[in-house]
Structure formats: C-alpha cells, structure tokens
Amino acid sequence: MLSEKSYESVRVNMVPEIFRANYHQEPIDQKGKLYKYFQTYDKLPENYERIICYVDTADEGNDYLCAIVGVEYEGEVYIIDILYTKGGMEVTESQTAELLVRNKVSYCKIESNNGGRGFARNVEMILWEYYRKRSIDIQWFHQSKNKKARIIANSSFVINHIYFSEDWRYRWAKYYESMNSYQKEGRNRNDDGPDATTGLAEMVNEGFELRIGRV
C-alpha cells in the first residue's frame, strides 16, 4: 500500500486518466467522452478585450463550486485561473472575491439558483470591505435551461474556442478530471466543471443576455 506521500507523488506525476484507472478503478469511456480534445496555449494574447469570470455555486454537499476566469480575445477565451472546491459558502465567498481581485476581473456572472443571489451580494460586500473595490461588475441571473442540453449545445465552442494553460491537467486536477471524463450519454457523477465552463462560453456568445439582474 502506498504511503500518503507516495500516493500524492504518483498522482501529481501521472496522467490523471491513467491514475484514476490504475488506483481508483475508474476507467474513462474514451469513445463516449463529450470533449474529445482541448485547446491549450503557451502565451496569452497581448491586446485582450476583458477578463471575465463565471461562478456556479455548489448545489449540494457533494457538489463543487466552480469559478472559472478567462481572458476574452476576438470571441475566444484563454483560461487563467479556476477555483474548484467543495468548501462551504462561508469560505468560498471570500475565496471568490480574492480570485476576482487577483486576476483583475472586470465582469463576473453568478448563477442565482440555490442561494447564488445571496452569494453574489456577499462577494460584492467583501470586495468593498476588504479590498475597497467597486470596479468589478458582479451580476447574478437565474439559470432555467436544462443543464445537460446546455453543456452539449456549447461543447463545440468549448472544444474549439476555449484555451487552457499547458499545465492545466495538473494545476487544476479535479477540474480537469470533471471535464475529461464527462460523458455525452448517461449519468455523470460530476458535471460541475462542464456546467461552469459552458456558462463562460455563454457569456461570450450571448453577451450577458440570460435574464441578468443587478446585485
């Protein structure tokens, strides 16, 4: 049996899908994967238009909060940071505010489902009280569309127009696993990564037109 230190070393240095298959008996159905490949970048565009963030708060105890930050340039998005955690809102509100400040985000969209509206207001409060920031536009909206239908409909954009850093599979391992293992058919144990990434794609394609409300 591997020690905790050895286990972590193997996890960090092994390709995630091979690690999951070998050490957790969780082989990925390669043929059924929705995202067949992902685009990567080694350098950000210099004259980008804005830095945006989409936040999907956790619905239940086993769900992840996913806040994904990207640089928008000519209709494409270059991912620069991700918060992917099961932490409670009392923790993730502060973490989200720090994420926005650290990455100089100008627009942030937060789902108002399952307490998201209160989450958005608290993030805005933290931004002012701790960072004296009012320049970040925090917006909330109610997501009424079917999750899986949205994910599938936007999958082509995610594959072809969203770029990840070359080390993303290690830098955000849990998020990478949720993206790389998502199946087009049947149930998915974890869809929080694809859901938030789809939301980011919608921000670019629809220009904040999905029932947006001001905080």
C-alpha positions as CSV (number, residue, x, y, z in Angstrom):
1,M,0.0,0.0,0.0
2,L,1.3,3.4,-0.9
3,S,2.0,5.9,1.8
4,E,0.2,9.3,1.6
5,K,3.4,11.0,0.4
6,S,4.0,8.3,-2.3
7,Y,0.4,8.4,-3.4
8,E,0.4,12.1,-3.8
9,S,3.7,11.9,-5.8
10,V,2.2,9.4,-8.2
11,R,-1.0,11.4,-8.6
12,V,0.9,14.6,-9.5
13,N,3.3,12.9,-12.0
14,M,0.9,10.5,-13.7
15,V,-1.6,11.4,-16.4
16,P,-4.9,11.8,-14.5
17,E,-7.0,9.4,-16.5
18,I,-4.4,6.6,-16.1
19,F,-4.0,7.4,-12.4
20,R,-7.8,7.1,-11.9
21,A,-7.9,3.8,-13.8
22,N,-5.0,2.3,-12.1
23,Y,-5.5,3.5,-8.5
24,H,-9.3,4.1,-8.3
25,Q,-10.6,1.5,-10.8
26,E,-12.4,4.4,-12.6
27,P,-11.6,3.9,-16.3
28,I,-12.8,6.6,-18.6
29,D,-15.0,5.7,-21.6
30,Q,-12.9,7.3,-24.3
31,K,-15.5,6.8,-27.0
32,G,-18.3,8.3,-25.0
33,K,-16.4,11.5,-23.9
34,L,-18.2,14.7,-24.9
35,Y,-14.9,16.7,-25.1
36,K,-12.6,14.7,-27.5
37,Y,-9.7,17.2,-27.1
38,F,-8.9,20.5,-25.6
39,Q,-7.0,23.6,-26.9
40,T,-4.0,24.8,-25.0
41,Y,-1.9,28.0,-25.1
42,D,1.6,28.9,-24.0
43,K,1.2,32.7,-24.2
44,L,-1.7,35.0,-23.6
45,P,-2.8,37.4,-26.3
46,E,-1.5,40.9,-25.6
47,N,-4.4,43.1,-26.5
48,Y,-7.2,41.2,-24.9
49,E,-10.6,42.8,-24.5
50,R,-11.6,41.9,-21.0
51,I,-11.2,39.5,-18.1
52,I,-14.4,37.6,-17.2
53,C,-15.5,35.1,-14.6
54,Y,-18.4,32.7,-14.3
55,V,-19.4,31.2,-11.0
56,D,-21.5,28.1,-10.4
57,T,-22.2,27.7,-6.7
58,A,-22.4,24.3,-5.2
59,D,-26.0,22.9,-5.1
60,E,-25.5,20.1,-2.5
61,G,-22.8,18.8,-0.2
62,N,-21.1,16.6,-2.8
63,D,-21.1,19.4,-5.5
64,Y,-18.2,21.6,-6.3
65,L,-18.2,25.4,-6.5
66,C,-16.6,26.2,-9.8
67,A,-15.4,29.8,-10.6
68,I,-13.6,30.0,-13.9
69,V,-11.7,33.1,-15.0
70,G,-10.8,33.8,-18.6
71,V,-9.2,36.4,-20.9
72,E,-11.5,37.2,-23.8
73,Y,-10.0,38.0,-27.1
74,E,-11.7,38.0,-30.5
75,G,-14.5,35.7,-29.4
76,E,-12.2,33.2,-27.8
77,V,-11.4,32.6,-24.1
78,Y,-8.0,31.8,-22.5
79,I,-8.4,30.3,-19.0
80,I,-6.1,31.9,-16.5
81,D,-7.5,30.7,-13.1
82,I,-10.0,28.3,-11.6
83,L,-11.5,27.9,-8.1
84,Y,-12.9,24.4,-7.8
85,T,-13.8,23.4,-4.3
86,K,-16.3,21.7,-2.0
87,G,-15.9,24.4,0.7
88,G,-18.9,26.0,2.3
89,M,-20.2,29.4,1.3
90,E,-18.7,31.0,4.4
91,V,-15.3,30.1,2.9
92,T,-15.9,30.3,-0.8
93,E,-17.4,33.8,-0.8
94,S,-14.0,35.2,0.4
95,Q,-12.1,32.9,-1.9
96,T,-14.1,34.1,-4.9
97,A,-13.6,37.7,-4.0
98,E,-9.9,37.1,-3.8
99,L,-9.9,35.3,-7.1
100,L,-11.6,38.2,-8.8
101,V,-9.1,40.8,-7.4
102,R,-6.1,38.7,-8.0
103,N,-7.0,38.2,-11.7
104,K,-8.2,41.8,-12.3
105,V,-11.6,40.6,-13.4
106,S,-13.9,43.2,-14.8
107,Y,-17.1,41.2,-15.2
108,C,-18.4,38.3,-13.1
109,K,-21.6,36.4,-13.6
110,I,-23.0,34.2,-10.8
111,E,-25.9,31.8,-11.0
112,S,-28.7,32.9,-8.6
113,N,-30.0,29.3,-8.3
114,N,-29.5,27.7,-4.9
115,G,-28.5,30.7,-2.9
116,G,-26.4,32.3,-5.7
117,R,-28.0,35.7,-5.3
118,G,-27.0,36.0,-1.7
119,F,-23.6,34.6,-2.6
120,A,-23.2,37.4,-5.2
121,R,-24.2,40.1,-2.7
122,N,-21.8,38.8,-0.1
123,V,-19.0,38.7,-2.6
124,E,-19.7,42.3,-3.6
125,M,-19.7,43.2,0.1
126,I,-16.3,41.5,0.7
127,L,-14.8,43.2,-2.4
128,W,-15.7,46.6,-0.8
129,E,-15.0,45.9,2.8
130,Y,-11.7,44.1,2.4
131,Y,-10.4,45.3,-1.0
132,R,-12.2,48.7,-1.4
133,K,-13.2,47.6,-4.9
134,R,-16.4,48.6,-6.6
135,S,-15.0,48.4,-10.1
136,I,-15.8,44.7,-10.6
137,D,-19.2,44.3,-12.2
138,I,-20.9,41.5,-10.2
139,Q,-24.1,40.2,-11.9
140,W,-26.5,37.4,-11.0
141,F,-29.0,35.5,-13.1
142,H,-31.4,32.6,-12.8
143,Q,-30.4,29.6,-14.9
144,S,-33.7,28.0,-16.1
145,K,-32.3,26.0,-19.1
146,N,-31.6,22.2,-18.9
147,K,-28.0,21.7,-17.8
148,K,-27.1,18.7,-20.0
149,A,-28.7,20.3,-23.1
150,R,-26.7,23.4,-22.5
151,I,-23.4,21.5,-22.0
152,I,-23.9,19.5,-25.2
153,A,-25.1,22.5,-27.2
154,N,-22.0,24.5,-26.2
155,S,-19.5,21.7,-26.4
156,S,-18.2,22.6,-29.9
157,F,-17.4,26.2,-28.7
158,V,-15.6,24.8,-25.6
159,I,-13.5,22.4,-27.7
160,N,-12.6,24.9,-30.4
161,H,-12.6,28.3,-28.7
162,I,-11.6,27.9,-25.1
163,Y,-7.9,27.5,-24.4
164,F,-6.2,26.2,-21.3
165,S,-2.7,26.6,-20.0
166,E,-0.4,23.7,-21.0
167,D,-0.2,22.5,-17.3
168,W,-3.9,22.7,-16.6
169,R,-4.4,19.0,-16.1
170,Y,-2.0,19.2,-13.1
171,R,-2.7,22.8,-12.0
172,W,-6.5,22.2,-11.6
173,A,-6.5,18.3,-11.5
174,K,-10.1,17.9,-10.1
175,Y,-11.5,20.3,-12.6
176,Y,-9.6,18.6,-15.4
177,E,-11.0,15.2,-14.3
178,S,-14.6,16.6,-14.5
179,M,-14.0,17.9,-18.0
180,N,-12.1,15.0,-19.4
181,S,-14.4,12.3,-18.0
182,Y,-17.8,13.9,-18.9
183,Q,-19.9,11.5,-21.0
184,K,-22.3,12.5,-23.7
185,E,-24.7,9.7,-22.8
186,G,-26.0,8.5,-19.4
187,R,-25.4,9.9,-16.0
188,N,-22.3,11.8,-14.9
189,R,-21.1,11.7,-11.4
190,N,-19.5,15.2,-11.6
191,D,-20.7,17.8,-14.0
192,D,-19.7,21.0,-12.2
193,G,-16.7,21.7,-14.3
194,P,-18.5,21.3,-17.7
195,D,-21.5,23.3,-16.3
196,A,-19.4,26.3,-15.3
197,T,-17.3,26.2,-18.5
198,T,-20.5,26.2,-20.5
199,G,-21.6,29.2,-18.6
200,L,-18.4,31.0,-19.6
201,A,-19.0,30.1,-23.2
202,E,-22.5,31.5,-23.0
203,M,-21.1,34.8,-21.5
204,V,-19.1,35.3,-24.7
205,N,-21.7,34.1,-27.1
206,E,-24.8,35.8,-25.6
207,G,-23.3,39.0,-24.2
208,F,-24.9,38.7,-20.7
209,E,-28.4,38.4,-22.0
210,L,-29.7,35.5,-19.9
211,R,-32.1,37.2,-17.5
212,I,-29.4,39.2,-15.9
213,G,-30.2,41.2,-12.8
214,R,-28.2,43.7,-10.9
215,V,-26.9,42.7,-7.4
